[in-house]
Amino acid sequence: MADCARKGRTRDSMDKSITLPPDEIFRNLENAKRFAIDIGGSLTKLAYYSTVQHKVAKVRSFDHTAKETEGDPLYEISVQEEITARLHFIKFENTYIETCLDFIKDHLVNTETKVIKATGGGAYKFKELIEKKLRLKVDKEDEMTCLIKGCNFVLRNIPHEAFVYAKHADSEFRFQNTHPDIFPYLLINIGSGVSIVKVESEDKFERIGGSSIGGGTFWGLGALLTKTKRFDELLQLASRGQHSSVDMLVKDIYGGAYSSLGLTGDLIASSFGKSATTDKEFSKEDMAKSLLHMISNDIGQLACLYARLHNLSRVYFGGFFIRGHPVTMHTITYSINFFTKGEVQALFLRHEGYLGAIGAFLKGAEEDNPNQYSWGENYAGSSGLMSVSPDLNPMQRARSGTFDMLEMDRLERQLVNLPLLQDPSSYVPDTVDLTEDALAREYWLSCFEDALDGVVKRAVASQPDLPQAAERAEKFRQKYLHKLQTLRHQPFAYGSLTVRSLLDTREHCLNEFNFPDPYSKVKQKENDVALKYFQKVVMSLEKLSWEQRQFALVKGLLAGNVFDWGAKRPWLVDCYNEWLERLKGPPHKCALFFVDNSGIDIILGVFPFVRELLCRGTEVVLASNSGPALNDVTNSELQILTERIAAMDSVIQTALKEDKLTLVQSGSSSPCLDLSRLDKALATVVLERHTDLVVIEGMGRAIHTNYYAMLNCESLKLAVIKNSWLAERLGGKIFSVVFKYEVPFKSQELKQ
């Protein structure tokens, strides 16, 4: 009876402290295998590893040795259970630590874990409480080691993790692309004091400097000056203050700028300088603002000096002092820009608050080699970065102070850069950044909202015999709609907002409610129909003259059944003549082809084109999605289709036998294509085959992404633009054709 009463109190207090149901916060807790915890002065960050059981769509070829009857499907589709690994990170205020530990204890049923890794100053304070509540031995890990391990992990695995803060820009955040080599970098960790750490590799780092003037100084002096004891309240005071009322500026001394030294009149000459000479009371707000400027400028100058001393251009800021507060990020950014004249950028991290917990978890999981895998953020289970503006969505901001979540899924393969990228460090996959383009953002958010009913219907129709399909589809609708509404207010929540990220978020939400492949039956039907016409298409192509055949092959590639709706030449982007001239020259060594849709597209468009390349003496690598997305062909489906086509066509059959036609997984489960996150096996094949042509097909891969991608080999980017808004943005109209043949600058020089 007492136990039941305790559980009731736990649930009540949980509901008061956390506005989402607890099972949405501590997800998959019953399958938790390993724990880590990072307890700071006011926030607790909990990390755990769990296994997640979800449904996946599998295809399997039928035995076609017996005579087929009309209407026999090409392959069978089954939905199976699969177990994958997921990392959970939850952040909440220390006030609720006992309540949360109680909840964890009540739901910890399948774990064999005996130890919890712990870091942070509070790990000592709460050691007995954790051991008592969870009956796990607390194993303390070095705070700085955990911090660096966590930082390396997020920089390597989360695209758009790092950002520049620009207070007066259209978008507060400007996200950095994932750099292929994250080392070396400087980490400025601002807690009570400041630690400056040079990080050279995964396990090699050195504290090269620091300062006793940090977050604790701001808090302590601020409390003395304003009688305000809470750190966040002090920052709120600072956000409303005018530092020039307290600080002595250059113009207060010289009457204006000191031009010969390059000092503007508004520059601070002496922090708190006016307090010694002005006989008046200063407001709490003005004193807090002056104090914040003084400490931020000091830290900024220190960071610049160490960056220059060690010749480092990447400088990340983190720690309790930052925590996404706009005034803090702005003052540090201003300081860095001033002292380096814009040569060094102040970089902040989306998941800075989790670095210690991630690092502690990694220390406890070394036997599982987590760094040998790639990980991806699960948008369906992550709360995303909240607005730093105190005036924007204040209720949501208040809630984010209570809890925050990050989920990461282990990917089945290691992801790397395409080796053919001209400059991986400057590669940007997406054509339009909706974070910065308000008109585009409003259009695409409305577009995805309007399409939601159709997606729900498609999801239900894909599982006519499975229980609660309609109920699960409705839950998907609500979750994805909530994500879209969040992105209206906070377009930067998951990094740069793009059409790709909107599509990926939708796929994550569909998977969340066990709709792994809503288009599976549609794809199966279209593949069955298209296969019946393959031989006829090949025969008709062979009757054409060489030049007529090349044009017919391109038409088949471009759009299949919608090509003739309005795609007459000249096209919107028309490099066909240059491509034709290139075909009159020697054959390419190897072509890498990123394929798109199932059905007519792959069977009657891609395969005839591939067949022609093979006949020219070019090896071909077909790269398809590892997992389903919309009606895109997956690798497992492509394997079956290729076998069937090979049985009908000697060119394809011979190429397979002689290893001149290779099928590989791209590592992606998206309708779009990020060339910086591809299957390592694909990258290896590309290098081994000396690939000198890349073909990227379809709107998602060649228009929404990679339209401006620069490669160090020849490339073809082809698509029919089936969205009128996007066509107009690019200077055309609906069903405009893009046929972009690009030759890298060096190749052009060699020809001359």
LOTORKE-506959 format. One line per 5 residues: their letters; for each residue x negated, y, z of C-alpha. Coordinates in steps of 0.02 Angstrom, whole numbers, plus 50000, padded with zeros to 5 digits. Example, Ala and Ser with C-alpha at 12.3 -4.5 7.8 and 13.67 -1.06 7.14 Angstrom:
2
as = 49385/49775/50390  49316/49947/50357
//
This chain:
752
madca = 50000/50000/50000  49859/50120/50046  49773/50077/49883  49930/50119/49783  49944/50285/49873
rkgrt = 49763/50325/49833  49791/50286/49649  49942/50401/49647  49841/50543/49719  49704/50511/49591
rdsmd = 49825/50524/49446  49905/50682/49518  49738/50767/49545  49680/50711/49374  49833/50790/49294
ksitl = 49799/50953/49385  49616/50959/49337  49625/50897/49159  49761/50949/49040  49747/50798/48925
ppdei = 49803/50625/48982  49652/50540/49064  49655/50395/48941  49620/50520/48803  49469/50585/48897
frnle = 49392/50424/48964  49427/50326/48806  49379/50142/48791  49324/50146/48972  49377/49966/48998
nakrf = 49243/49915/48872  49104/50026/48941  48937/49935/48942  48811/50065/49003  48819/50232/49094
aidig = 48716/50389/49116  48755/50549/49208  48681/50724/49211  48738/50831/49357  48696/51015/49355
gsltk = 48740/51155/49473  48920/51168/49413  48949/51043/49274  48939/50853/49264  48902/50769/49098
layys = 48946/50584/49090  48885/50470/48950  48937/50291/48917  48923/50162/48779  49076/50060/48734
tvqhk = 49130/49938/48602  49281/49990/48500  49396/49865/48417  49477/49933/48261  49551/49871/48098
vakvr = 49454/49865/47935  49516/49824/47761  49424/49677/47682  49435/49616/47503  49395/49440/47445
sfdht = 49391/49374/47268  49514/49237/47221  49451/49080/47138  49478/49114/46954  49406/48950/46889
akete = 49582/48884/46862  49687/48959/46724  49763/49123/46781  49947/49159/46768  50017/49328/46721
gdply = 50026/49442/46872  49891/49355/46974  49799/49489/47075  49611/49509/47053  49573/49494/47238
eisvq = 49660/49478/47404  49664/49614/47537  49664/49576/47722  49658/49686/47876  49538/49617/48005
eeita = 49479/49666/48177  49301/49730/48191  49199/49785/48340  49085/49936/48328  48980/50035/48451
rlhfi = 49029/50208/48510  48947/50335/48624  49059/50443/48734  49006/50606/48816  49121/50697/48935
kfent = 49088/50862/49021  49187/50923/49172  49167/51037/49322  49084/50966/49477  49243/51010/49573
yietc = 49324/50859/49492  49182/50735/49507  49262/50632/49646  49428/50622/49553  49342/50570/49392
ldfik = 49234/50439/49480  49393/50366/49557  49474/50355/49387  49319/50271/49313  49312/50147/49456
dhlvn = 49495/50099/49433  49470/50065/49247  49297/49988/49247  49347/49808/49215  49234/49730/49082
tetkv = 49065/49804/49119  48913/49702/49171  48813/49860/49208  48729/49867/49378  48635/50031/49357
ikatg = 48682/50208/49307  48545/50320/49239  48550/50493/49316  48465/50660/49286  48490/50841/49337
ggayk = 48471/50922/49507  48642/50863/49564  48593/50681/49540  48514/50689/49714  48661/50779/49791
fkeli = 48791/50656/49726  48685/50497/49730  48776/50419/49878  48948/50467/49812  48912/50388/49641
ekklr = 48844/50227/49718  48990/50215/49837  49126/50250/49708  49058/50151/49559  48955/50021/49654
lkvdk = 48813/50054/49532  48633/50088/49581  48580/50265/49534  48416/50263/49437  48343/50440/49425
edemt = 48260/50495/49262  48145/50643/49231  48250/50794/49182  48134/50865/49049  48105/50697/48965
clikg = 48294/50671/48954  48319/50845/48885  48194/50820/48744  48259/50646/48700  48436/50715/48692
cnfvl = 48382/50863/48585  48291/50751/48461  48443/50638/48451  48571/50773/48408  48455/50862/48286
rniph = 48427/50699/48193  48606/50632/48194  48728/50778/48192  48734/50888/48037  48762/51071/48077
eafvy = 48706/51045/48257  48600/51203/48260  48670/51376/48226  48623/51558/48221  48740/51675/48316
akhad = 48788/51833/48222  48900/51942/48328  48958/52065/48196  48968/51947/48047  49131/51880/47973
sefrf = 49090/51715/48055  49009/51712/48227  48913/51555/48181  48796/51516/48038  48754/51332/48043
qnthp = 48588/51259/47990  48575/51106/47881  48494/50950/47950  48308/50958/47916  48228/50795/47859
difpy = 48085/50821/47981  48140/50898/48145  47964/50914/48216  47879/51019/48277  47992/51142/48368
llini = 47996/51251/48522  48131/51224/48653  48166/51367/48772  48264/51291/48915  48340/51427/49024
gsgvs = 48401/51362/49190  48361/51444/49356  48192/51482/49279  48127/51462/49103  48031/51314/49032
ivkve = 47949/51329/48861  47918/51159/48783  47826/51118/48623  47898/50958/48546  47787/50871/48419
sedkf = 47865/50698/48401  47993/50581/48477  47888/50550/48632  47757/50689/48626  47801/50854/48706
erigg = 47715/50977/48820  47774/51116/48934  47665/51256/48868  47735/51397/48973  47880/51468/49068
ssigg = 47941/51605/49182  48021/51621/49353  48136/51755/49278  48283/51658/49209  48465/51614/49241
gtfwg = 48438/51607/49429  48366/51784/49424  48518/51849/49330  48634/51761/49452  48539/51812/49609
lgall = 48506/51994/49565  48680/52007/49490  48757/51947/49653  48657/52077/49751  48704/52218/49632
tktkr = 48887/52178/49603  48935/52067/49752  48999/51943/49622  48952/51765/49668  49013/51667/49515
fdell = 48898/51654/49365  49036/51659/49233  49119/51809/49317  48952/51898/49310  48942/51866/49123
qlasr = 49119/51930/49101  49069/52090/49190  48919/52105/49074  49030/52084/48920  49128/52240/48972
gqhss = 48980/52347/49023  48877/52486/48939  48693/52459/48975  48647/52634/48914  48728/52706/49071
vdmlv = 48593/52620/49175  48447/52591/49057  48331/52729/49002  48325/52732/48812  48188/52797/48696
kdiyg = 48299/52946/48651  48319/52988/48836  48131/53017/48841  48093/53088/48668  48261/53160/48618
gayss = 48274/53037/48474  48174/52900/48390  47985/52881/48408  47964/52855/48221  47775/52841/48214
lgltg = 47785/52687/48327  47940/52618/48241  48049/52639/48396  48232/52683/48370  48318/52803/48488
dlias = 48436/52668/48555  48294/52552/48606  48278/52517/48792  48123/52606/48858  48151/52560/49040
sfgks = 48276/52435/49109  48373/52515/49254  48269/52672/49222  48413/52793/49250  48454/52721/49421
attdk = 48299/52805/49495  48337/52979/49427  48526/52990/49413  48622/53032/49569  48782/52932/49539
efske = 48864/52765/49569  48847/52639/49428  48987/52519/49384  48969/52333/49412  48997/52305/49227
dmaks = 48857/52423/49175  48733/52350/49299  48774/52172/49246  48750/52219/49062  48583/52304/49098
llhmi = 48524/52153/49198  48575/52033/49059  48481/52136/48930  48327/52146/49039  48314/51958/49066
sndig = 48364/51911/48888  48237/52030/48813  48102/51962/48927  48143/51782/48878  48153/51830/48694
qlacl = 47982/51912/48697  47906/51762/48786  47982/51645/48657  47911/51749/48514  47737/51754/48588
yarlh = 47731/51565/48613  47807/51532/48440  47671/51637/48359  47533/51567/48469  47579/51389/48416
nlsrv = 47632/51435/48238  47811/51371/48260  47958/51439/48162  48098/51334/48238  48147/51396/48411
yfggf = 48297/51321/48501  48375/51396/48657  48472/51297/48785  48508/51277/48969  48633/51338/49097
firgh = 48600/51520/49052  48665/51498/48872  48821/51387/48877  48896/51468/48722  48920/51641/48800
pvtmh = 48925/51775/48664  48836/51914/48760  48692/51799/48806  48670/51731/48630  48683/51904/48555
titys = 48553/51982/48669  48429/51839/48643  48458/51846/48454  48431/52034/48453  48271/52016/48555
infft = 48200/51880/48441  48240/51981/48284  48160/52137/48358  47998/52059/48416  47969/51952/48259
kgevq = 48044/52075/48133  48162/51936/48076  48025/51806/48044  48091/51689/48181  48273/51647/48210
alflr = 48351/51610/48377  48437/51441/48357  48571/51374/48474  48647/51199/48484  48829/51146/48472
hegyl = 48805/51006/48600  48672/51088/48707  48767/51044/48865  48749/50857/48830  48562/50847/48797
gaiga = 48514/50785/48971  48654/50655/48976  48611/50593/48802  48428/50579/48848  48465/50486/49009
flkga = 48577/50367/48913  48442/50336/48783  48317/50297/48922  48435/50164/48987  48473/50095/48814
eednp = 48295/50075/48748  48313/49886/48740  48452/49912/48610  48340/50025/48504  48473/50160/48476
nqysw = 48351/50263/48372  48340/50128/48240  48520/50167/48191  48602/50323/48123  48751/50393/48217
genya = 48894/50503/48161  49010/50619/48256  49187/50551/48269  49293/50704/48235  49451/50616/48295
gssgl = 49383/50598/48472  49275/50755/48490  49346/50917/48557  49228/51026/48454  49144/51191/48491
msvsp = 49263/51316/48572  49270/51500/48530  49145/51606/48624  49258/51757/48610  49348/51788/48776
dlnpm = 49494/51866/48681  49522/51723/48559  49637/51584/48614  49606/51616/48800  49710/51466/48860
qrars = 49609/51345/48756  49447/51427/48814  49500/51407/48997  49541/51225/48966  49373/51195/48882
gtfdm = 49291/51249/49044  49376/51101/49129  49325/50965/49008  49243/50937/48841  49214/50780/48739
lemdr = 49094/50715/48608  49104/50544/48526  48976/50466/48411  48995/50306/48312  48850/50192/48270
lerql = 48834/50173/48083  48792/50006/48008  48644/50074/47911  48507/50202/47929  48541/50361/47832
vnlpl = 48404/50461/47746  48380/50594/47612  48395/50552/47428  48209/50552/47379  48254/50646/47219
lqdps = 48310/50805/47307  48202/50949/47248  48193/51031/47420  48278/50929/47558  48255/51069/47686
syvpd = 48360/51191/47583  48489/51067/47516  48669/51118/47552  48797/50984/47504  48951/51095/47503
tvdlt = 49000/51218/47368  49110/51331/47476  49085/51368/47661  49262/51394/47728  49191/51456/47893
edala = 49136/51617/47807  49268/51628/47668  49433/51673/47751  49538/51666/47592  49471/51496/47544
reywl = 49494/51434/47722  49677/51484/47728  49711/51404/47559  49630/51236/47601  49702/51223/47777
scfed = 49876/51253/47706  49839/51130/47566  49795/50992/47689  49946/51032/47798  50062/51022/47646
aldgv = 49987/50855/47595  50012/50778/47767  50186/50705/47734  50120/50614/47581  49973/50542/47678
vkrav = 50089/50480/47816  50203/50394/47688  50053/50316/47602  49987/50251/47769  50153/50170/47815
asqpd = 50174/50094/47641  50002/50015/47652  50054/49911/47803  50234/49853/47771  50214/49697/47878
lpqaa = 50114/49767/48025  50201/49819/48187  50228/49999/48236  50156/50065/48072  50279/50211/48068
eraek = 50245/50251/48251  50057/50248/48225  50074/50354/48068  50170/50485/48167  50033/50489/48298
frqky = 49907/50513/48158  50011/50659/48093  50014/50745/48262  49828/50720/48292  49772/50782/48122
lhklq = 49894/50928/48128  49820/50977/48296  49645/50971/48219  49701/51084/48076  49780/51208/48198
tlrhq = 49621/51209/48302  49518/51244/48145  49628/51393/48103  49576/51474/48267  49402/51399/48277
pfayg = 49340/51359/48101  49166/51327/48172  49224/51191/48293  49131/51049/48204  48999/51150/48113
sltvr = 49027/51228/47942  49207/51203/47889  49217/51132/47713  49335/51030/47605  49220/50884/47643
slldt = 49238/50903/47832  49428/50919/47816  49434/50758/47715  49316/50668/47835  49417/50724/47987
rehcl = 49573/50654/47904  49487/50488/47872  49428/50481/48054  49605/50514/48116  49678/50380/48001
nefnf = 49550/50255/48068  49593/50308/48245  49769/50240/48221  49718/50085/48123  49748/50141/47945
pdpys = 49578/50091/47875  49625/50097/47690  49797/50170/47645  49756/50158/47459  49704/49974/47460
kvkqk = 49858/49907/47368  49861/50053/47246  49679/50021/47202  49710/49835/47182  49853/49866/47061
endva = 49757/49995/46958  49604/49882/46947  49710/49735/46888  49790/49841/46750  49627/49924/46692
lkyfq = 49534/49758/46677  49659/49699/46546  49604/49840/46430  49416/49833/46456  49373/49725/46305
kvvms = 49488/49826/46191  49403/49987/46244  49229/49914/46213  49280/49849/46041  49354/50016/45991
lekls = 49195/50106/46048  49084/49991/45946  49178/50035/45787  49132/50219/45805  48978/50305/45736
weqrq = 48839/50339/45862  48885/50522/45889  49072/50486/45897  49037/50349/46025  48936/50463/46138
falvk = 49077/50590/46143  49208/50456/46172  49104/50385/46316  49093/50557/46398  49281/50584/46377
gllag = 49313/50417/46460  49198/50463/46603  49269/50635/46632  49448/50602/46674  49524/50444/46607
nvfdw = 49710/50471/46588  49716/50660/46620  49577/50710/46501  49690/50756/46355  49803/50869/46458
gakrp = 49706/51026/46418  49522/50987/46412  49475/51046/46238  49301/51113/46206  49218/51228/46243
wlvdc = 49230/51169/46422  49213/51276/46578  49035/51211/46600  48981/51135/46435  48808/51059/46418
ynewl = 48865/50917/46306  48761/50970/46156  48602/50972/46263  48646/50799/46329  48674/50734/46153
erlkg = 48503/50799/46098  48424/50715/46249  48502/50549/46199  48411/50560/46033  48248/50549/46131
pphkc = 48171/50404/46227  48282/50309/46350  48281/50349/46535  48187/50228/46645  48328/50211/46774
alffv = 48494/50298/46803  48571/50315/46976  48760/50331/46957  48870/50388/47103  49040/50319/47055
dnsgi = 49211/50387/47104  49387/50316/47082  49451/50140/47062  49554/50083/46913  49539/50169/46744
diilg = 49397/50280/46803  49274/50144/46855  49327/50007/46732  49367/50104/46572  49259/50256/46606
vfpfv = 49103/50211/46703  49070/50034/46640  49072/50077/46454  48953/50222/46489  48841/50109/46594
rellc = 48847/49978/46456  48782/50106/46331  48638/50155/46447  48592/49972/46468  48592/49947/46279
rgtev = 48472/50095/46265  48351/50006/46383  48393/50106/46540  48410/50015/46706  48564/50067/46806
vlasn = 48597/50077/46993  48782/50096/47037  48806/50178/47206  48979/50162/47284  49057/50198/47453
sgpal = 49015/50082/47597  49189/50108/47668  49358/50162/47598  49408/50343/47566  49562/50390/47465
ndvtn = 49565/50288/47303  49375/50281/47284  49304/50112/47239  49208/50030/47382  49052/49924/47365
selqi = 49145/49763/47407  49278/49802/47275  49145/49849/47147  49056/49683/47173  49215/49590/47123
lteri = 49253/49705/46976  49076/49687/46910  49086/49497/46917  49247/49500/46817  49179/49621/46688
aamds = 49019/49518/46673  49125/49365/46633  49200/49463/46487  49046/49556/46427  48874/49485/46386
viqta = 48785/49653/46404  48840/49673/46585  48811/49488/46620  48632/49491/46553  48593/49653/46647
lkedk = 48649/49574/46810  48547/49416/46781  48391/49516/46734  48414/49635/46881  48435/49785/46766
ltlvq = 48606/49825/46839  48606/49842/47029  48750/49879/47147  48709/49970/47309  48804/50050/47451
sgsss = 48791/50238/47468  48809/50231/47658  48958/50350/47644  49143/50327/47681  49194/50497/47615
pcldl = 49271/50561/47452  49127/50686/47450  48940/50656/47444  48802/50715/47560  48636/50676/47478
srldk = 48546/50702/47643  48636/50555/47726  48621/50404/47612  48587/50220/47646  48401/50191/47669
alatv = 48412/50038/47555  48478/50150/47416  48332/50271/47438  48211/50124/47427  48289/50061/47264
vlerh = 48283/50237/47190  48096/50248/47222  48056/50071/47167  48149/50091/47002  48067/50261/46963
tdlvv = 48240/50338/46939  48238/50484/46816  48425/50518/46792  48561/50546/46921  48745/50545/46870
iegmg = 48871/50617/46994  49054/50598/46948  49218/50667/47013  49284/50823/47100  49234/50769/47275
raiht = 49055/50724/47232  49015/50847/47091  49125/51000/47127  49167/51009/47314  48990/50947/47347
nyyam = 48826/50949/47248  48884/51077/47120  48727/51177/47159  48615/51033/47214  48441/51040/47138
lnces = 48356/50875/47094  48180/50841/47034  48244/50733/46890  48376/50752/46756  48556/50752/46816
lklav = 48733/50746/46751  48876/50818/46855  49047/50784/46780  49225/50816/46834  49395/50877/46781
iknsw = 49456/51009/46903  49629/50952/46955  49660/51095/47077  49716/51261/47001  49650/51368/47146
laerl = 49476/51292/47135  49476/51304/46945  49515/51490/46956  49378/51513/47087  49253/51439/46964
ggkif = 49319/51546/46821  49432/51420/46734  49607/51347/46744  49681/51181/46796  49606/51032/46704
svvfk = 49451/51131/46660  49303/51017/46624  49133/51028/46705  48995/50940/46609  48834/50999/46688
yevpf = 48672/50928/46620  48521/50993/46716  48336/50969/46687  48216/51019/46826  48100/51164/46788
ksqel = 47942/51057/46790  48015/50937/46661  48053/51084/46547  47874/51147/46564  47804/50975/46518
kq = 47911/50969/46360  47843/51138/46305
//
